Amino acid sequence: MAEPTQPTNVNGAVVDSVTIANTKVLAEAPAMAMGSLYQTVGNSVAMAAANAVYAQQQANVGYQASSTLGVTKLFAQNKP
């Protein structure tokens, strides 16, 4: 086994720079999380709106087809 090394003193500026970098990362985490959440919610709302438009278009096609069929049947009844 290797002998344990003796602890050495570290320059205070190095300790401060590492501490500041770690603090910066920790401080940015909530903002990054909220930004990601807002993007996800925005995307979900946009997809919901697109799906609603698609459903409305498909319903209109169905309504038009049923109206056409109803009018055709009405005209067919009035033949002399």
ZIVENUR-V693311 format. One record per pair of residues at least 12 apart in sequence whose C-alpha atoms are under 6 Angstrom apart, sorted by the first residue. I is the first residue (numbers start at 1). J is the second residue. D is the distance in Angstrom with one decimal. If there is no record, write none. Layout:
i=I j=J d=D
i=I j=J d=D
//
This chain:
none
//
